Amino acid sequence: MPKGFGGMPPNMNNLMKQAQKMQKKMEEAKEELDNRTLETSSGGGVVKVVINGKKELQEITIDPDAVDPDDVEMLQDLLLSAVNEAIRQVEDMVNNEMAKIMPAGMPGLF
């Protein structure tokens, strides 16, 4: 059997090189995704949330008309809804981008 670099079979060398390329692409994609932002809203835009790819909230905007001292629970529900939707969208974005990089047969590392 022919030996490749370091005594490994040549096809193993190619596999290692491909794995290193994929790892580099994944690191680059993660860095780009970490810097990307998404905006979601709830209550027809009354509450808006901006989140980055690291799932860090960057901004929360509340329409003053949504602030009703007699119905704080509604505002809390709107905030929860907007934040949870933002997190879901970030997870979908990351999963979709990583799926483009991952070869078939290697699902769900993220």
PAROVEX-658151 format. One record per residue (C-alpha): residue number from 0; residue in three letters; chain; z, x, y. Coordinates in pm, 1 decimal. Layout:
N
<r><seq>NUM</seq><type>ALA</type><mol>A</mol><c3>Z</c3><c1>X</c1><c2>Y</c2></r>
...
This chain:
110
<r><seq>0</seq><type>MET</type><mol>A</mol><c3>0.0</c3><c1>0.0</c1><c2>0.0</c2></r>
<r><seq>1</seq><type>PRO</type><mol>A</mol><c3>-96.9</c3><c1>148.3</c1><c2>338.9</c2></r>
<r><seq>2</seq><type>LYS</type><mol>A</mol><c3>188.6</c3><c1>223.3</c1><c2>572.1</c2></r>
<r><seq>3</seq><type>GLY</type><mol>A</mol><c3>193.5</c3><c1>141.0</c1><c2>939.3</c2></r>
<r><seq>4</seq><type>PHE</type><mol>A</mol><c3>422.2</c3><c1>263.2</c1><c2>1213.5</c2></r>
<r><seq>5</seq><type>GLY</type><mol>A</mol><c3>766.2</c3><c1>362.4</c1><c2>1086.7</c2></r>
<r><seq>6</seq><type>GLY</type><mol>A</mol><c3>671.9</c3><c1>306.8</c1><c2>724.9</c2></r>
<r><seq>7</seq><type>MET</type><mol>A</mol><c3>613.3</c3><c1>-68.0</c1><c2>775.7</c2></r>
<r><seq>8</seq><type>PRO</type><mol>A</mol><c3>299.0</c3><c1>-235.2</c1><c2>644.0</c2></r>
<r><seq>9</seq><type>PRO</type><mol>A</mol><c3>30.3</c3><c1>-265.2</c1><c2>916.8</c2></r>
<r><seq>10</seq><type>ASN</type><mol>A</mol><c3>51.0</c3><c1>-645.7</c1><c2>923.8</c2></r>
<r><seq>11</seq><type>MET</type><mol>A</mol><c3>426.2</c3><c1>-615.9</c1><c2>990.5</c2></r>
<r><seq>12</seq><type>ASN</type><mol>A</mol><c3>348.2</c3><c1>-398.7</c1><c2>1292.3</c2></r>
<r><seq>13</seq><type>ASN</type><mol>A</mol><c3>117.1</c3><c1>-669.9</c1><c2>1425.0</c2></r>
<r><seq>14</seq><type>LEU</type><mol>A</mol><c3>383.3</c3><c1>-931.8</c1><c2>1362.3</c2></r>
<r><seq>15</seq><type>MET</type><mol>A</mol><c3>639.5</c3><c1>-726.2</c1><c2>1555.1</c2></r>
<r><seq>16</seq><type>LYS</type><mol>A</mol><c3>397.3</c3><c1>-679.6</c1><c2>1846.0</c2></r>
<r><seq>17</seq><type>GLN</type><mol>A</mol><c3>325.1</c3><c1>-1053.4</c1><c2>1854.9</c2></r>
<r><seq>18</seq><type>ALA</type><mol>A</mol><c3>697.8</c3><c1>-1130.3</c1><c2>1849.5</c2></r>
<r><seq>19</seq><type>GLN</type><mol>A</mol><c3>755.8</c3><c1>-891.8</c1><c2>2141.2</c2></r>
<r><seq>20</seq><type>LYS</type><mol>A</mol><c3>469.8</c3><c1>-1050.8</c1><c2>2338.5</c2></r>
<r><seq>21</seq><type>MET</type><mol>A</mol><c3>608.6</c3><c1>-1397.9</c1><c2>2272.2</c2></r>
<r><seq>22</seq><type>GLN</type><mol>A</mol><c3>957.0</c3><c1>-1287.9</c1><c2>2377.7</c2></r>
<r><seq>23</seq><type>LYS</type><mol>A</mol><c3>819.6</c3><c1>-1146.2</c1><c2>2703.8</c2></r>
<r><seq>24</seq><type>LYS</type><mol>A</mol><c3>625.7</c3><c1>-1467.3</c1><c2>2772.7</c2></r>
<r><seq>25</seq><type>MET</type><mol>A</mol><c3>937.0</c3><c1>-1673.1</c1><c2>2703.8</c2></r>
<r><seq>26</seq><type>GLU</type><mol>A</mol><c3>1146.5</c3><c1>-1460.6</c1><c2>2940.3</c2></r>
<r><seq>27</seq><type>GLU</type><mol>A</mol><c3>883.6</c3><c1>-1491.4</c1><c2>3214.3</c2></r>
<r><seq>28</seq><type>ALA</type><mol>A</mol><c3>856.4</c3><c1>-1867.4</c1><c2>3161.2</c2></r>
<r><seq>29</seq><type>LYS</type><mol>A</mol><c3>1234.6</c3><c1>-1908.9</c1><c2>3169.6</c2></r>
<r><seq>30</seq><type>GLU</type><mol>A</mol><c3>1258.5</c3><c1>-1718.1</c1><c2>3496.4</c2></r>
<r><seq>31</seq><type>GLU</type><mol>A</mol><c3>983.0</c3><c1>-1931.6</c1><c2>3649.2</c2></r>
<r><seq>32</seq><type>LEU</type><mol>A</mol><c3>1145.4</c3><c1>-2251.7</c1><c2>3518.8</c2></r>
<r><seq>33</seq><type>ASP</type><mol>A</mol><c3>1488.2</c3><c1>-2150.2</c1><c2>3651.2</c2></r>
<r><seq>34</seq><type>ASN</type><mol>A</mol><c3>1337.6</c3><c1>-2134.0</c1><c2>4001.1</c2></r>
<r><seq>35</seq><type>ARG</type><mol>A</mol><c3>1146.6</c3><c1>-2463.1</c1><c2>3974.2</c2></r>
<r><seq>36</seq><type>THR</type><mol>A</mol><c3>1305.6</c3><c1>-2774.4</c1><c2>4126.9</c2></r>
<r><seq>37</seq><type>LEU</type><mol>A</mol><c3>1274.2</c3><c1>-3142.9</c1><c2>4047.6</c2></r>
<r><seq>38</seq><type>GLU</type><mol>A</mol><c3>1369.4</c3><c1>-3444.1</c1><c2>4255.4</c2></r>
<r><seq>39</seq><type>THR</type><mol>A</mol><c3>1485.1</c3><c1>-3773.2</c1><c2>4107.0</c2></r>
<r><seq>40</seq><type>SER</type><mol>A</mol><c3>1622.2</c3><c1>-4086.2</c1><c2>4262.6</c2></r>
<r><seq>41</seq><type>SER</type><mol>A</mol><c3>1797.9</c3><c1>-4408.5</c1><c2>4178.8</c2></r>
<r><seq>42</seq><type>GLY</type><mol>A</mol><c3>1841.0</c3><c1>-4742.9</c1><c2>4347.3</c2></r>
<r><seq>43</seq><type>GLY</type><mol>A</mol><c3>1484.5</c3><c1>-4738.7</c1><c2>4474.3</c2></r>
<r><seq>44</seq><type>GLY</type><mol>A</mol><c3>1536.3</c3><c1>-4405.4</c1><c2>4649.1</c2></r>
<r><seq>45</seq><type>VAL</type><mol>A</mol><c3>1878.7</c3><c1>-4482.1</c1><c2>4793.5</c2></r>
<r><seq>46</seq><type>VAL</type><mol>A</mol><c3>2023.6</c3><c1>-4179.0</c1><c2>4612.3</c2></r>
<r><seq>47</seq><type>LYS</type><mol>A</mol><c3>1811.0</c3><c1>-3866.2</c1><c2>4568.4</c2></r>
<r><seq>48</seq><type>VAL</type><mol>A</mol><c3>1900.0</c3><c1>-3558.6</c1><c2>4366.3</c2></r>
<r><seq>49</seq><type>VAL</type><mol>A</mol><c3>1729.2</c3><c1>-3217.8</c1><c2>4363.7</c2></r>
<r><seq>50</seq><type>ILE</type><mol>A</mol><c3>1800.3</c3><c1>-2996.8</c1><c2>4061.8</c2></r>
<r><seq>51</seq><type>ASN</type><mol>A</mol><c3>1670.1</c3><c1>-2658.7</c1><c2>3950.0</c2></r>
<r><seq>52</seq><type>GLY</type><mol>A</mol><c3>1566.3</c3><c1>-2536.6</c1><c2>3606.7</c2></r>
<r><seq>53</seq><type>LYS</type><mol>A</mol><c3>1914.7</c3><c1>-2397.2</c1><c2>3547.2</c2></r>
<r><seq>54</seq><type>LYS</type><mol>A</mol><c3>2046.5</c3><c1>-2756.0</c1><c2>3572.2</c2></r>
<r><seq>55</seq><type>GLU</type><mol>A</mol><c3>2219.9</c3><c1>-2673.3</c1><c2>3900.4</c2></r>
<r><seq>56</seq><type>LEU</type><mol>A</mol><c3>2225.2</c3><c1>-2948.9</c1><c2>4161.1</c2></r>
<r><seq>57</seq><type>GLN</type><mol>A</mol><c3>2066.1</c3><c1>-2823.4</c1><c2>4480.0</c2></r>
<r><seq>58</seq><type>GLU</type><mol>A</mol><c3>2090.8</c3><c1>-3131.5</c1><c2>4696.2</c2></r>
<r><seq>59</seq><type>ILE</type><mol>A</mol><c3>2218.9</c3><c1>-3487.5</c1><c2>4693.0</c2></r>
<r><seq>60</seq><type>THR</type><mol>A</mol><c3>2096.3</c3><c1>-3729.9</c1><c2>4959.5</c2></r>
<r><seq>61</seq><type>ILE</type><mol>A</mol><c3>2253.7</c3><c1>-4072.4</c1><c2>5005.4</c2></r>
<r><seq>62</seq><type>ASP</type><mol>A</mol><c3>2102.7</c3><c1>-4336.6</c1><c2>5229.2</c2></r>
<r><seq>63</seq><type>PRO</type><mol>A</mol><c3>2380.2</c3><c1>-4447.2</c1><c2>5467.9</c2></r>
<r><seq>64</seq><type>ASP</type><mol>A</mol><c3>2300.5</c3><c1>-4810.9</c1><c2>5382.7</c2></r>
<r><seq>65</seq><type>ALA</type><mol>A</mol><c3>2420.1</c3><c1>-4738.5</c1><c2>5026.8</c2></r>
<r><seq>66</seq><type>VAL</type><mol>A</mol><c3>2769.8</c3><c1>-4656.7</c1><c2>5147.9</c2></r>
<r><seq>67</seq><type>ASP</type><mol>A</mol><c3>2972.2</c3><c1>-4974.9</c1><c2>5114.4</c2></r>
<r><seq>68</seq><type>PRO</type><mol>A</mol><c3>3348.1</c3><c1>-4915.6</c1><c2>5120.4</c2></r>
<r><seq>69</seq><type>ASP</type><mol>A</mol><c3>3392.8</c3><c1>-5240.1</c1><c2>4926.6</c2></r>
<r><seq>70</seq><type>ASP</type><mol>A</mol><c3>3157.2</c3><c1>-5130.2</c1><c2>4646.9</c2></r>
<r><seq>71</seq><type>VAL</type><mol>A</mol><c3>3219.0</c3><c1>-4762.3</c1><c2>4580.7</c2></r>
<r><seq>72</seq><type>GLU</type><mol>A</mol><c3>3149.7</c3><c1>-4819.9</c1><c2>4211.3</c2></r>
<r><seq>73</seq><type>MET</type><mol>A</mol><c3>2786.3</c3><c1>-4903.9</c1><c2>4281.8</c2></r>
<r><seq>74</seq><type>LEU</type><mol>A</mol><c3>2738.2</c3><c1>-4574.3</c1><c2>4468.1</c2></r>
<r><seq>75</seq><type>GLN</type><mol>A</mol><c3>2906.8</c3><c1>-4386.7</c1><c2>4184.2</c2></r>
<r><seq>76</seq><type>ASP</type><mol>A</mol><c3>2674.2</c3><c1>-4553.4</c1><c2>3933.7</c2></r>
<r><seq>77</seq><type>LEU</type><mol>A</mol><c3>2369.9</c3><c1>-4462.2</c1><c2>4144.2</c2></r>
<r><seq>78</seq><type>LEU</type><mol>A</mol><c3>2483.5</c3><c1>-4099.5</c1><c2>4162.2</c2></r>
<r><seq>79</seq><type>LEU</type><mol>A</mol><c3>2543.4</c3><c1>-4082.1</c1><c2>3787.3</c2></r>
<r><seq>80</seq><type>SER</type><mol>A</mol><c3>2206.4</c3><c1>-4235.2</c1><c2>3718.2</c2></r>
<r><seq>81</seq><type>ALA</type><mol>A</mol><c3>2020.9</c3><c1>-3994.3</c1><c2>3946.3</c2></r>
<r><seq>82</seq><type>VAL</type><mol>A</mol><c3>2203.2</c3><c1>-3685.5</c1><c2>3815.7</c2></r>
<r><seq>83</seq><type>ASN</type><mol>A</mol><c3>2157.6</c3><c1>-3780.5</c1><c2>3450.7</c2></r>
<r><seq>84</seq><type>GLU</type><mol>A</mol><c3>1787.3</c3><c1>-3847.6</c1><c2>3505.0</c2></r>
<r><seq>85</seq><type>ALA</type><mol>A</mol><c3>1750.7</c3><c1>-3511.7</c1><c2>3679.9</c2></r>
<r><seq>86</seq><type>ILE</type><mol>A</mol><c3>1913.7</c3><c1>-3330.9</c1><c2>3386.9</c2></r>
<r><seq>87</seq><type>ARG</type><mol>A</mol><c3>1691.6</c3><c1>-3516.1</c1><c2>3138.5</c2></r>
<r><seq>88</seq><type>GLN</type><mol>A</mol><c3>1379.1</c3><c1>-3422.8</c1><c2>3334.0</c2></r>
<r><seq>89</seq><type>VAL</type><mol>A</mol><c3>1479.8</c3><c1>-3054.9</c1><c2>3349.5</c2></r>
<r><seq>90</seq><type>GLU</type><mol>A</mol><c3>1538.7</c3><c1>-3050.2</c1><c2>2973.9</c2></r>
<r><seq>91</seq><type>ASP</type><mol>A</mol><c3>1199.1</c3><c1>-3211.3</c1><c2>2913.5</c2></r>
<r><seq>92</seq><type>MET</type><mol>A</mol><c3>1031.0</c3><c1>-2964.3</c1><c2>3150.0</c2></r>
<r><seq>93</seq><type>VAL</type><mol>A</mol><c3>1188.6</c3><c1>-2663.0</c1><c2>2977.4</c2></r>
<r><seq>94</seq><type>ASN</type><mol>A</mol><c3>1113.7</c3><c1>-2794.9</c1><c2>2627.4</c2></r>
<r><seq>95</seq><type>ASN</type><mol>A</mol><c3>750.9</c3><c1>-2870.4</c1><c2>2716.5</c2></r>
<r><seq>96</seq><type>GLU</type><mol>A</mol><c3>690.7</c3><c1>-2528.5</c1><c2>2870.6</c2></r>
<r><seq>97</seq><type>MET</type><mol>A</mol><c3>854.8</c3><c1>-2342.9</c1><c2>2582.8</c2></r>
<r><seq>98</seq><type>ALA</type><mol>A</mol><c3>657.6</c3><c1>-2547.4</c1><c2>2328.9</c2></r>
<r><seq>99</seq><type>LYS</type><mol>A</mol><c3>339.4</c3><c1>-2408.4</c1><c2>2485.8</c2></r>
<r><seq>100</seq><type>ILE</type><mol>A</mol><c3>459.1</c3><c1>-2055.7</c1><c2>2408.6</c2></r>
<r><seq>101</seq><type>MET</type><mol>A</mol><c3>607.7</c3><c1>-2106.3</c1><c2>2063.7</c2></r>
<r><seq>102</seq><type>PRO</type><mol>A</mol><c3>371.1</c3><c1>-2078.3</c1><c2>1768.4</c2></r>
<r><seq>103</seq><type>ALA</type><mol>A</mol><c3>338.1</c3><c1>-2377.2</c1><c2>1538.4</c2></r>
<r><seq>104</seq><type>GLY</type><mol>A</mol><c3>610.6</c3><c1>-2385.9</c1><c2>1278.0</c2></r>
<r><seq>105</seq><type>MET</type><mol>A</mol><c3>884.5</c3><c1>-2251.2</c1><c2>1508.7</c2></r>
<r><seq>106</seq><type>PRO</type><mol>A</mol><c3>1014.4</c3><c1>-2569.9</c1><c2>1670.1</c2></r>
<r><seq>107</seq><type>GLY</type><mol>A</mol><c3>1313.5</c3><c1>-2626.2</c1><c2>1890.9</c2></r>
<r><seq>108</seq><type>LEU</type><mol>A</mol><c3>1466.0</c3><c1>-2293.7</c1><c2>1981.1</c2></r>
<r><seq>109</seq><type>PHE</type><mol>A</mol><c3>1555.2</c3><c1>-2442.6</c1><c2>2320.4</c2></r>
